[in-house]
């Protein structure tokens, strides 16, 4: 895949996710109650991207979030491996 189209393509890949139901479920479970930066939606997109790109480890995933195009896609400015770890422990599997 061409590097210039990765993030625009990524946006198209995740479009089929039912965002209304997903948002309702997040609100029901109070997943983002005290969240300032890394929302559950951004977390999901970040880990979907990591899976597609076969990233190993939270540091590699956090490094991806430093790319400007990807930051715009996620709505983040930056993220650290420790923030990812905290969010990962917080997210309910249901």
Residue, then its C-alpha position, 0 to 999 in steps of 0.5 A: x500500500x502506498x504510504x500517502x494513502x494509508x490513513x485515508x484508506x484507514x478511515x474508509x476501512x473503519x467507516x462500516x463500524x456502527x458509530x451510533x451503537x458504538x457511542x451508545x455502548x460507550x456511554x452506557x458503560x461509562x467507558x470515557x467518564x474520566x477520559x481527557x485524551x485517549x477516548x475509547x473510539x481513538x483507542x479502538x482505531x489505534x489498536x485496529x491500525x496496530x493489528x493491520x500494521x502488525x505492530x509489536x508492543x505499546x511503544x511501537x503503537x505509540x510511535x505510530x501516533x506521532x505521525x501527523x496524518x494519523x493524529x488527525x484521523x484519531x483526534x489526538x496530539x500524542x500518546x505514550x506507551x504508559x497511557x496506552x497501557x492504562x487505557x488497555x487495563x481500563x477498557x471492559x471487554x464487553 
